[in-house]
Structure formats: structure tokens, C-alpha cells
Amino acid sequence: MRTIEHWIGGASTSGASSRRGRVWNPATGEQQAEVVLASAADVDTAVQAAKRAFDSWSQSSLSQRTKVLFAFRELVNARVRELAEIVSDEHGKVVSDAAGEVQRGLEVVEFACGIPQLLKGDYSDQVSRGVDAFSFREPIGVCAGITPFNFPVMVPMWMHPVAIACGNSFVLKPSERDPSAAVLIAELWAEAGLPDGVFNVVHGDRESVDALLDHADVAAISFVGSTPIARYIHQRGTAAGKRVQALGGAKNHAIVLPDADLDFASGHLVAAAFGSAGERCMAISAAVAVGAAGDALVEAVNSKARDVVVGAGRDERSEMGPVVTPEARDRIVGLIDAGEAQGGKITTDGRGLVVPGHENGFFVGPTVVDQVTPDMDVYREEVFGPVLSVLRSDSVDAAIDLINANPYGNGTAIFTGSGEAARRFMRGVKVGMIGINVPVPVPMAYYSFGGWKDSLLGQSHIHGPEGVAFYTRAKAVTSRWPHVEHPVDSSFYFPTAS
């Protein structure tokens, strides 16, 4: 049985803990590896390695940092296929989807390569007679990332390239469900010339998470996951005096107006709902048909949903793979059952799907539930599976009210040919990321990613300009160099400009 180890101080290690977790192949239903689960002592070892590395890395030149970043970018780019296959084998998503994940992570690395420009400070000459003022930003120390299973390459890359470019060291705690990609990323950082200890990986469960949250030498925590855990991370981390950015769950809506091109809209809805088996924080899980769009939209969505090719992630014919664990499969099926019992109409049913040759895989087929209402469990819960709920609304304004009544505010979209309706929607919804005829509006790396309401605990979005601000702190300097022949008199009154 293959064992997946930590990466601490530039080397692979199993640490002091004897605990192990199982890593599945979701397509076959078989255990393919075991992962070491860190103890608090293992976390301390990683943090101490990062702390030692920070002393020198924080003083490195911008040229040295960008040299490493550019080299890292090239190494990851050369290994996209290998990383995608690792992700597919442990997560279940199809290889092409996994390759797209790696590419979106690379975009953040490319953003971080511009760190000399991003860290430029401000300078004001002669703010008072003989006095100048300027500011600059410094790294904050050891930073930690706690990341989810659904994007084992991309989401950590929202964090560590920016943190490292800013001069920090980093400890990554990836999901123990699909941990191998993080280890390869660590090896690529080392190959790129990053000094030992600047980037570390510790695998684990709650014990390792709590150890990071409580550790006195961890300055900042970045998290992406479910809202209950995000709330826990934010509360415990901030109580320990840390900076915390904690991105939570989602219930992403897409409203479809009668003037929308239904073939276009239905195709994009199906891709957004069932891509990566719905295991995306930006997946569309609720379609809101406005006015007369309803029945025709459901018919078009059902037709396309039934044509989705479900199979193993490594099968080039597959458009959608399995979900990550048997527990995830059972939970998703349970929510479909509840939707049906509470009055929803199952128009495409993915329960009980068996893929020939992969009979023990963790598969749930694309599922469409029509006539959904906001009180149903399938709507209230974050399904995180290949389930699209269809609700009805009389108007754009009523659809906006429906979205705003939901506790989540991560992403949303509108399908329409009306600029006026799109603008009203864009300004009216209380959601952080909005797509206009774009169902999965993940911002480019030079913007920041993050939702509103229960989709974000704290106030800092991730990567982009807000990421740079999160991983640095500002210094403002006021300086005077008085002429020896013209000394400046001191005074007891509060200093003012003159």
C-alpha cells in the first residue's frame, strides 16, 4: 500500500504520528493509498521549519523571489497532465476538468510573478517643511492554508504563490481525501529553487487543523470549505490573534429569462451543474426559471442532462466522473430522496447509476429536480453533487428576492438578452461574484475571489489584490533629515504640517 507522507523542511517525512487515513480511487471504489495524519507535534515541526525559513526568505530580494516564481511556473506548466491525472485518480473528476483546474492555479502563479509591481509603495515629498512620507508593505510570517478536496491544486494555489511572493513562509494542510497533488507541488517548489522550509505540507484531520489554529507562530490562516467549518476556523483563529480569511459554502443560482437563448442557457446550466460531479463551490445548483421560460427550460435541461457521459475520470470519453467518497455519494442520494419526498419532481434521476467496468465506483448520475421550493432540503442544503434544482419565479425582481433570501452569497448568474434586466440583476443581488450569460463567474487571478453573507467569514477575499494585502502589513514612515546649520526646534504641541 502506497503511503503519502508530509513534506517538511524540504524533505518527505512520515512524522511522529502513527495514525493513517484511507485514500480512495472513486472510480473503482478501492483504497489506493494511505496518508499519514499529523499530530500536533508534527504540525509544530512544520511550523518551526517555516519560522526558520522566514527569517531569510522575508529578507530576500524581489529579484530572487520572481526568479523562483517564474521557474515554478514553468515546472508546473510542464507537469499539467501529470497533476491532472493525480487529481483525477484521487478526486474522481475527469482529466480534462482537472487540467483546467491546474491552469486556473497557474494563473495565480503568473499574477504572483508580478510581485515587484504589486508591492510598490507610495512616496510623498515635502509633506511638511523638510519632511517626507512614504509607505511600504512587509510579509507577516508563517502563513497556513487549510484547503478542500474539490480543487486540490487550484485552491492551494490561490494561497501559497501569493504568500510566498510576498516574502512569507507557508504550511499547507490539504484535504486528506486527495493529498498527493500537494506533495508533487512541494517537490516542484524545491526544484524551482525555493529554500527548504519556505513551503511545507502536513496531512491530517481536525487535530492538525486545531494545531495550526492554536500555534503561536502561525500569523495567518487561509481556508476554503463548508460554512460551518469556515465559521469554526474564523472564530478559533481570530481568538488566537491570527489573520483569517475563511471562505464558506454556496448555493449558486442562475436565473433564466424568457428572452434567453434556451439552447445556450440549458447547455451552460448542465455543464455548470454537473461538471466535476457538482463538487464545486461555484457549481450552479439552483436554476430559477422566470415567467414563461419554465417548462421549455426544464425540457431542454433534461435532454442535455441525459446525454452526459458518466464514467471513470481517466476515460477520455467521460464528461463527468464519480463523487469523492461513498459517504458523499450516500449524502447526495439522501438529499435527492428528500427532495422527492417533499414534493419535488425528479425529471432526470441519477440514483443507482452503475458504470460498466466500475460497478463499485462512487457514482451518482446527473439529476434534475423540478418544482422545487425554498423550504425543501434539496434547496436549503449545499448538495455538493450533480443535482440541479429548478424553481419558478414570476419576474426578475422576484428572482432577485429569492436569491437574496438565501443565506449564501457566493456566485450567481443570469441568462438574458436584455441589458436592462442584466444590469438590474447585477446591482440587485447580494452576491459576491456575478455572471451575465456566464454560469461559473470565477474571477481571473488579477481580481479577488470571494462571496458575501454565509459564503465568507471575515472580510478578506482570496488571491488578487486582496490576497497581497492579506499576506502583508503596511509601514508608514515619516522622515526628516535636518540641516546641521539650521536645526528644527522641538515642541510639545501635536505635530502639524507647516
Backbone torsions as a table, in degrees:
resi	resn	phi	psi	omega
1	MET	NA	124.5	178.6
2	ARG	-66.3	138.2	178.7
3	THR	-113.5	129.5	179.6
4	ILE	-99.7	119.8	-173.3
5	GLU	-104.4	170.4	173.7
6	HIS	-71.4	167.6	169.9
7	TRP	-128.3	109.1	-174.6
8	ILE	-133.0	128.3	176.6
9	GLY	61.8	28.2	176.7
10	GLY	89.7	13.3	-178.3
11	ALA	-147.9	154.6	175.8
12	SER	-78.3	138.7	-179.4
13	THR	-152.9	148.1	176.6
14	SER	-90.0	-8.9	177.3
15	GLY	70.3	-164.7	-174.3
16	ALA	-95.0	-17.2	-175.0
17	SER	-79.7	144.8	176.0
18	SER	-98.8	-0.7	-177.3
19	ARG	-76.0	146.0	-179.1
20	ARG	-136.8	151.3	175.0
21	GLY	-120.5	159.3	-178.8
22	ARG	-92.4	139.4	174.2
23	VAL	-116.2	118.7	-175.9
24	TRP	-88.0	160.4	157.8
25	ASN	-100.9	104.4	-172.7
26	PRO	-63.1	-24.5	-178.7
27	ALA	-74.6	-32.2	-178.2
28	THR	-102.8	-18.5	-176.4
29	GLY	77.4	14.7	-177.8
30	GLU	-108.0	148.3	173.3
31	GLN	-72.9	130.3	-178.7
32	GLN	-111.1	-15.4	-178.3
33	ALA	-162.8	169.1	168.7
34	GLU	-123.6	147.8	-178.5
35	VAL	-118.8	135.6	177.6
36	VAL	-69.8	140.1	-179.0
37	LEU	-110.6	119.4	-170.6
38	ALA	-70.1	146.6	168.0
39	SER	-91.1	172.9	175.4
40	ALA	-60.4	-33.3	178.3
41	ALA	-66.6	-38.3	177.4
42	ASP	-65.1	-40.8	177.6
43	VAL	-62.0	-42.1	178.6
44	ASP	-61.3	-40.2	177.8
45	THR	-59.8	-43.3	179.6
46	ALA	-66.9	-42.9	-179.2
47	VAL	-65.8	-39.3	178.7
48	GLN	-65.6	-38.5	175.7
49	ALA	-62.5	-42.1	179.0
50	ALA	-67.1	-38.0	179.4
51	LYS	-63.5	-43.4	178.1
52	ARG	-63.9	-41.1	-179.1
53	ALA	-67.7	-32.7	-179.0
54	PHE	-60.5	-35.7	-176.3
55	ASP	-54.5	-42.3	-179.2
56	SER	-91.2	-39.7	-177.4
57	TRP	-63.8	-35.7	179.9
58	SER	-65.1	-22.0	178.5
59	GLN	-98.4	3.6	180.0
60	SER	-68.5	155.2	179.9
61	SER	-75.9	157.3	175.1
62	LEU	-60.8	-33.2	178.2
63	SER	-64.5	-41.7	179.0
64	GLN	-64.5	-42.5	-179.1
65	ARG	-64.0	-46.5	-177.9
66	THR	-67.3	-31.8	176.6
67	LYS	-61.1	-44.4	178.5
68	VAL	-66.5	-42.9	-178.5
69	LEU	-63.0	-44.0	178.5
70	PHE	-64.2	-39.2	178.2
71	ALA	-65.8	-41.4	178.4
72	PHE	-62.2	-42.0	179.5
73	ARG	-58.9	-44.5	-178.8
74	GLU	-66.8	-38.7	180.0
75	LEU	-67.1	-42.9	177.7
76	VAL	-64.6	-43.2	-179.8
77	ASN	-59.5	-35.7	179.8
78	ALA	-74.8	-15.3	-175.9
79	ARG	-116.3	21.5	-177.2
80	VAL	-56.2	-47.3	-177.8
81	ARG	-62.7	-43.6	179.8
82	GLU	-62.6	-44.6	177.8
83	LEU	-62.8	-41.4	-179.8
84	ALA	-62.5	-39.7	179.7
85	GLU	-68.6	-36.8	176.1
86	ILE	-62.0	-45.9	179.3
87	VAL	-62.1	-44.8	-179.2
88	SER	-61.0	-41.9	-177.4
89	ASP	-66.5	-32.4	-175.3
90	GLU	-102.1	-31.1	178.3
91	HIS	-90.8	-43.0	-179.3
92	GLY	113.3	-19.3	-178.2
93	LYS	-64.5	155.9	-177.3
94	VAL	-68.9	154.1	-173.0
95	VAL	-61.3	-39.2	-179.4
96	SER	-63.4	-38.5	177.0
97	ASP	-66.8	-41.7	178.8
98	ALA	-64.3	-36.9	177.5
99	ALA	-64.8	-36.8	175.5
100	GLY	-63.5	-37.5	175.5
101	GLU	-59.9	-45.8	-179.8
102	VAL	-62.5	-40.6	180.0
103	GLN	-62.2	-42.1	178.9
104	ARG	-67.3	-30.6	172.9
105	GLY	-67.5	-40.0	178.1
106	LEU	-59.9	-32.8	179.7
107	GLU	-62.9	-33.2	176.7
108	VAL	-71.4	-38.4	175.3
109	VAL	-59.8	-43.4	179.6
110	GLU	-63.6	-39.1	174.4
111	PHE	-60.0	-44.8	-177.9
112	ALA	-67.5	-24.0	176.2
113	CYS	-62.8	-19.6	177.0
114	GLY	-90.1	22.8	-173.8
115	ILE	-60.0	-31.7	177.4
116	PRO	-58.4	-38.7	177.4
117	GLN	-72.7	-38.7	-176.1
118	LEU	-69.2	-25.6	-178.6
119	LEU	-98.6	6.9	177.8
120	LYS	-62.0	133.4	180.0
121	GLY	-91.6	-167.1	179.6
122	ASP	-115.7	154.1	179.5
123	TYR	-142.9	131.0	176.6
124	SER	-126.2	118.0	-179.2
125	ASP	-85.4	139.9	170.4
126	GLN	58.7	49.5	176.9
127	VAL	-68.7	-24.7	169.1
128	SER	-143.7	174.0	-175.7
129	ARG	-62.4	113.7	-179.8
130	GLY	76.4	12.5	-176.1
131	VAL	-121.2	132.3	177.2
132	ASP	-117.3	155.4	178.2
133	ALA	-132.2	139.0	176.6
134	PHE	-151.4	165.5	-178.6
135	SER	-139.2	155.3	173.1
136	PHE	-153.7	168.9	-176.5
137	ARG	-118.0	140.8	-179.8
138	GLU	-120.2	152.8	174.6
139	PRO	-65.7	159.4	-172.6
140	ILE	-104.2	-16.1	177.7
141	GLY	133.7	-141.0	178.7
142	VAL	-81.2	122.5	178.4
143	CYS	-112.8	150.2	-179.1
144	ALA	-127.7	146.3	175.0
145	GLY	-122.6	130.3	176.8
146	ILE	-117.3	112.3	-165.1
147	THR	-123.0	157.5	-173.2
148	PRO	-89.3	171.4	-177.7
149	PHE	-76.3	-22.2	-166.6
150	ASN	-75.8	-23.6	175.5
151	PHE	-136.0	77.7	-172.4
152	PRO	-71.1	-12.2	173.7
153	VAL	-105.7	-51.8	-170.9
154	MET	-65.0	-50.3	-175.2
155	VAL	-63.6	-45.7	173.6
156	PRO	-58.1	-32.7	177.9
157	MET	-73.8	-12.2	168.9
158	TRP	-68.9	-17.8	-171.4
159	MET	-110.4	-67.1	-164.9
160	HIS	-66.2	-34.9	177.9
161	PRO	-62.9	-38.2	-180.0
162	VAL	-70.3	-45.5	-179.8
163	ALA	-60.5	-45.4	-178.5
164	ILE	-68.3	-40.8	177.7
165	ALA	-60.1	-33.4	179.7
166	CYS	-76.9	-6.5	177.4
167	GLY	103.0	9.3	178.7
168	ASN	-90.3	166.4	166.0
169	SER	-103.5	165.6	-167.8
170	PHE	-143.5	140.7	171.3
171	VAL	-121.6	118.0	179.7
172	LEU	-100.1	128.3	170.9
173	LYS	-112.2	91.4	-179.2
174	PRO	-77.0	172.1	174.8
175	SER	-63.6	136.5	177.3
176	GLU	-73.4	-6.8	179.2
177	ARG	-77.3	-33.9	179.9
178	ASP	-142.3	73.0	-169.0
179	PRO	-89.2	-12.0	-168.4
180	SER	-67.4	-34.5	-177.8
181	ALA	-60.6	-37.1	-179.0
182	ALA	-62.7	-35.7	-179.8
183	VAL	-68.8	-42.1	177.1
184	LEU	-63.6	-39.5	176.9
185	ILE	-59.8	-41.2	177.9
186	ALA	-61.2	-41.9	178.5
187	GLU	-64.0	-36.8	179.4
188	LEU	-70.5	-36.7	173.7
189	TRP	-59.7	-44.1	179.3
190	ALA	-62.7	-42.6	179.5
191	GLU	-64.7	-30.0	179.6
192	ALA	-74.8	-9.3	178.4
193	GLY	102.4	9.8	177.2
194	LEU	-68.2	129.3	-178.7
195	PRO	-59.5	148.0	179.5
196	ASP	-55.9	137.5	176.4
197	GLY	92.4	-14.7	179.0
198	VAL	-71.1	-35.9	177.1
199	PHE	-125.2	125.7	-177.6
200	ASN	-132.8	153.6	178.5
201	VAL	-128.2	124.9	171.3
202	VAL	-122.8	127.0	177.2
203	HIS	-89.5	153.6	177.4
204	GLY	164.8	-172.4	-177.8
205	ASP	-121.1	-145.4	-174.4
206	ARG	-61.6	-33.5	-179.4
207	GLU	-58.7	-44.5	-179.8
208	SER	-71.2	-35.8	177.6
209	VAL	-62.2	-49.1	-179.8
210	ASP	-62.4	-36.5	179.0
211	ALA	-63.8	-39.6	176.6
212	LEU	-67.4	-42.2	-178.6
213	LEU	-64.4	-32.0	-175.3
214	ASP	-94.9	-13.0	-171.9
215	HIS	-69.2	128.3	-176.1
216	ALA	-66.0	-22.7	-176.6
217	ASP	-95.3	3.9	173.9
218	VAL	-94.4	121.9	-175.2
219	ALA	-89.7	-29.4	-173.5
220	ALA	-149.5	147.3	179.3
221	ILE	-125.6	129.2	171.1
222	SER	-113.2	134.9	-175.6
223	PHE	-140.0	142.7	168.4
224	VAL	-135.0	129.8	-179.6
225	GLY	174.7	-153.4	-178.6
226	SER	-76.0	158.4	-177.7
227	THR	-64.1	-43.4	178.5
228	PRO	-58.1	-40.2	179.4
229	ILE	-73.4	-37.2	176.7
230	ALA	-59.2	-41.7	179.1
231	ARG	-64.4	-41.5	178.4
232	TYR	-62.9	-47.1	180.0
233	ILE	-59.3	-46.5	-176.5
234	HIS	-64.4	-45.8	-177.6
235	GLN	-66.0	-46.5	-176.1
236	ARG	-72.5	-38.7	-179.8
237	GLY	-67.5	-45.4	180.0
238	THR	-68.4	-33.2	176.3
239	ALA	-62.4	-28.1	177.9
240	ALA	-88.5	6.8	175.0
241	GLY	84.7	17.1	-177.3
242	LYS	-96.6	155.5	164.1
243	ARG	-72.7	136.9	179.9
244	VAL	-136.8	128.5	165.9
245	GLN	-116.3	119.7	-173.1
246	ALA	-130.4	106.8	179.5
247	LEU	-93.8	128.2	-174.1
248	GLY	-104.2	-152.8	-171.8
249	GLY	-81.1	-169.4	-173.2
250	ALA	-156.2	155.8	164.6
251	LYS	-140.7	88.3	-171.4
252	ASN	-84.7	128.0	-179.4
253	HIS	-103.8	151.5	167.1
254	ALA	-132.2	123.4	177.7
255	ILE	-98.6	142.0	-177.6
256	VAL	-121.9	118.6	-179.4
257	LEU	-88.7	158.1	-179.9
258	PRO	-60.1	-24.6	-179.0
259	ASP	-85.0	-1.2	-179.7
260	ALA	-72.0	151.7	171.4
261	ASP	-73.4	106.9	-172.4
262	LEU	-66.8	-31.9	177.6
263	ASP	-66.2	-44.0	177.1
264	PHE	-63.7	-49.7	-175.4
265	ALA	-64.7	-44.4	-178.3
266	SER	-65.1	-39.2	178.1
267	GLY	-62.1	-42.8	-179.9
268	HIS	-73.2	-32.7	175.3
269	LEU	-63.2	-44.6	-179.9
270	VAL	-62.3	-44.5	179.0
271	ALA	-64.5	-40.2	-177.3
272	ALA	-73.8	-29.7	-179.2
273	ALA	-82.9	-35.6	-169.8
274	PHE	-111.2	-10.7	173.3
275	GLY	-60.1	139.7	-176.6
276	SER	57.0	29.7	-179.2
277	ALA	54.8	29.7	179.0
278	GLY	74.2	5.2	-177.5
279	GLU	-89.5	60.0	177.2
280	ARG	-133.1	140.0	175.5
281	CYS	-70.6	-13.6	177.6
282	MET	-107.5	10.1	178.1
283	ALA	-64.2	143.1	171.8
284	ILE	-79.9	117.2	-179.9
285	SER	-113.5	-8.7	179.3
286	ALA	-137.5	118.0	174.7
287	ALA	-101.4	131.9	-179.5
288	VAL	-113.1	107.9	179.6
289	ALA	-85.6	125.2	-176.3
290	VAL	-99.3	128.0	175.1
291	GLY	60.9	-129.7	-173.8
292	ALA	-75.4	-0.5	-176.0
293	ALA	-73.2	-18.4	-165.6
294	GLY	-54.9	-66.4	-172.3
295	ASP	-63.5	-42.1	-179.7
296	ALA	-65.1	-38.0	179.1
297	LEU	-64.9	-45.9	-179.6
298	VAL	-61.0	-41.7	179.0
299	GLU	-61.9	-44.8	-179.4
300	ALA	-66.9	-40.9	179.6
301	VAL	-65.5	-44.0	178.8
302	ASN	-59.9	-43.2	-179.0
303	SER	-59.4	-44.1	-178.6
304	LYS	-75.0	-36.3	-179.7
305	ALA	-63.0	-37.9	-179.3
306	ARG	-71.4	-16.1	179.5
307	ASP	-92.0	-6.1	-179.5
308	VAL	-64.6	129.8	-179.7
309	VAL	-87.9	114.3	-178.3
310	VAL	-104.8	131.2	179.5
311	GLY	-172.2	-169.5	179.8
312	ALA	-63.4	145.7	-178.8
313	GLY	-61.4	-29.6	-179.8
314	ARG	-79.8	-12.0	179.7
315	ASP	-79.2	117.7	-176.0
316	GLU	-62.3	-19.7	179.1
317	ARG	-79.6	-17.7	-174.1
318	SER	-72.7	138.7	171.9
319	GLU	-104.2	-21.3	178.9
320	MET	-144.5	137.6	-179.3
321	GLY	-103.6	-165.2	178.7
322	PRO	-77.6	173.6	169.6
323	VAL	-88.2	171.8	-160.8
324	VAL	-75.3	-34.3	-176.5
325	THR	-142.7	163.6	175.3
326	PRO	-63.5	-32.0	177.8
327	GLU	-65.5	-39.3	177.3
328	ALA	-63.9	-44.0	178.3
329	ARG	-58.7	-46.7	-176.7
330	ASP	-66.4	-36.5	178.9
331	ARG	-66.3	-43.4	179.8
332	ILE	-62.4	-47.1	179.3
333	VAL	-60.9	-37.9	178.2
334	GLY	-62.6	-36.9	178.3
335	LEU	-72.6	-34.3	173.8
336	ILE	-63.6	-45.1	177.3
337	ASP	-56.7	-44.1	-178.8
338	ALA	-65.3	-39.8	177.7
339	GLY	-60.4	-41.2	178.4
340	GLU	-67.5	-43.7	-178.4
341	ALA	-65.7	-28.7	-177.7
342	GLN	-91.7	7.6	172.6
343	GLY	113.4	-1.4	176.9
344	GLY	-73.3	154.1	180.0
345	LYS	-106.9	114.6	-179.7
346	ILE	-79.6	106.7	-178.0
347	THR	-97.2	-22.7	168.3
348	THR	-136.3	124.1	-169.8
349	ASP	-115.2	116.6	-179.9
350	GLY	-99.7	5.1	179.5
351	ARG	-70.6	142.5	176.4
352	GLY	74.8	14.3	179.8
353	LEU	-64.6	131.7	175.3
354	VAL	-120.7	125.6	178.4
355	VAL	-95.8	119.2	-179.5
356	PRO	-54.6	132.6	-177.8
357	GLY	86.9	-13.1	179.6
358	HIS	-135.1	49.4	-173.1
359	GLU	-63.5	-22.9	-179.4
360	ASN	-99.1	7.3	179.3
361	GLY	-71.0	164.3	-174.8
362	PHE	-94.3	67.4	-173.0
363	PHE	-99.5	138.4	165.6
364	VAL	-132.4	126.4	-178.4
365	GLY	-78.9	165.7	175.2
366	PRO	-53.5	133.6	-175.9
367	THR	-131.4	132.4	176.4
368	VAL	-118.8	127.2	178.8
369	VAL	-116.4	111.4	-179.1
370	ASP	-92.9	165.7	177.1
371	GLN	60.6	37.1	179.2
372	VAL	-82.0	144.4	175.6
373	THR	-122.8	158.2	-173.2
374	PRO	-63.6	-14.3	-179.5
375	ASP	-87.4	-4.9	-177.6
376	MET	-80.1	146.0	179.9
377	ASP	-59.9	-36.7	-177.2
378	VAL	-65.6	-21.4	175.0
379	TYR	-92.8	-42.6	-175.1
380	ARG	-69.4	-35.3	-177.4
381	GLU	-85.3	151.1	170.4
382	GLU	-81.1	102.2	-172.2
383	VAL	-65.8	-44.2	-178.0
384	PHE	55.3	49.1	179.3
385	GLY	-159.4	178.9	-173.0
386	PRO	-80.4	63.8	-176.7
387	VAL	-129.4	123.8	176.5
388	LEU	-112.2	118.6	175.4
389	SER	-92.8	137.5	179.3
390	VAL	-114.2	122.3	177.0
391	LEU	-113.1	162.7	179.9
392	ARG	-117.1	147.9	178.9
393	SER	-145.1	149.0	-177.0
394	ASP	-83.5	-23.3	-173.6
395	SER	-155.5	167.6	175.6
396	VAL	-60.8	-43.7	-177.7
397	ASP	-63.9	-39.1	177.3
398	ALA	-66.5	-36.8	177.3
399	ALA	-65.5	-39.7	176.3
400	ILE	-61.6	-44.1	178.8
401	ASP	-61.9	-39.2	178.1
402	LEU	-61.0	-46.4	-180.0
403	ILE	-63.8	-43.5	-177.1
404	ASN	-69.7	-22.3	177.4
405	ALA	-76.8	-16.2	179.7
406	ASN	-77.0	141.1	-176.7
407	PRO	-68.9	-19.1	179.6
408	TYR	-90.4	156.7	177.8
409	GLY	-150.4	50.7	-174.8
410	ASN	-84.8	-71.1	-179.1
411	GLY	-136.7	155.6	177.1
412	THR	-156.2	163.6	-177.6
413	ALA	-146.7	158.2	173.8
414	ILE	-131.2	137.5	173.4
415	PHE	-111.3	116.4	-177.0
416	THR	-164.9	159.9	170.8
417	GLY	-102.2	4.5	-176.0
418	SER	-101.2	115.8	176.2
419	GLY	-64.7	-35.4	179.7
420	GLU	-64.6	-45.0	179.5
421	ALA	-65.5	-40.2	180.0
422	ALA	-63.9	-40.7	-179.7
423	ARG	-68.2	-40.5	177.4
424	ARG	-61.9	-42.4	178.2
425	PHE	-63.9	-47.9	-176.9
426	MET	-58.8	-40.2	-177.6
427	ARG	-84.0	-20.7	-174.0
428	GLY	-91.4	-29.5	-175.7
429	VAL	-80.1	141.4	178.7
430	LYS	-95.1	71.2	-174.2
431	VAL	-139.6	145.3	-174.1
432	GLY	-79.0	-29.0	-176.1
433	MET	-132.8	126.1	-170.0
434	ILE	-127.3	135.1	175.2
435	GLY	-114.1	135.7	173.7
436	ILE	-110.0	105.5	-171.4
437	ASN	59.9	23.0	175.4
438	VAL	-130.1	111.0	-171.0
439	PRO	-77.6	-25.2	-177.9
440	VAL	-122.8	81.7	-171.9
441	PRO	-82.6	61.9	175.3
442	VAL	-75.4	120.6	-176.8
443	PRO	-64.7	154.1	172.3
444	MET	-64.9	163.1	-171.4
445	ALA	-63.1	-24.2	-179.1
446	TYR	-85.9	2.8	163.4
447	TYR	-109.8	169.9	-179.9
448	SER	-103.1	148.5	-177.0
449	PHE	-102.4	131.3	174.6
450	GLY	169.1	152.0	-178.9
451	GLY	-103.2	-168.5	178.0
452	TRP	-119.4	177.6	174.1
453	LYS	53.6	-132.4	-176.2
454	ASP	-74.5	1.1	176.7
455	SER	-88.1	-3.6	178.9
456	LEU	-148.2	122.3	172.6
457	LEU	-102.0	126.6	-170.3
458	GLY	93.0	-163.7	-175.0
459	GLN	-129.8	1.8	-175.6
460	SER	-100.4	120.2	171.3
461	HIS	-75.5	178.2	-168.2
462	ILE	-116.6	153.5	-172.8
463	HIS	46.7	-173.1	-177.6
464	GLY	63.3	-161.5	-177.1
465	PRO	-58.9	-37.4	179.5
466	GLU	-68.4	-29.5	176.1
467	GLY	-65.1	-42.5	177.7
468	VAL	-62.1	-43.1	179.4
469	ALA	-64.8	-37.4	-178.5
470	PHE	-65.4	-38.9	-175.1
471	TYR	-90.8	9.5	177.5
472	THR	-137.7	165.2	171.4
473	ARG	-131.2	151.2	-172.7
474	ALA	-91.5	146.0	168.5
475	LYS	-121.0	131.9	174.2
476	ALA	-111.4	128.3	-174.3
477	VAL	-119.4	131.5	172.8
478	THR	-116.5	122.7	-171.8
479	SER	-128.2	146.5	174.5
480	ARG	-137.7	137.9	174.9
481	TRP	-125.1	84.4	-173.5
482	PRO	-67.3	146.8	176.4
483	HIS	-73.1	133.9	-174.8
484	VAL	-61.7	-26.6	-178.9
485	GLU	-88.8	-7.5	-179.4
486	HIS	-135.1	69.3	-177.7
487	PRO	-63.3	152.8	179.7
488	VAL	-98.8	128.3	-179.4
489	ASP	-68.6	141.3	173.9
490	SER	-81.9	163.0	-177.2
491	SER	-151.7	153.0	179.0
492	PHE	-90.0	-8.7	179.0
493	TYR	-81.5	159.1	-177.0
494	PHE	-62.7	134.1	-174.3
495	PRO	-63.9	135.0	174.1
496	THR	-131.9	161.7	178.6
497	ALA	-72.6	146.5	178.1
498	SER	-139.7	NA	NA
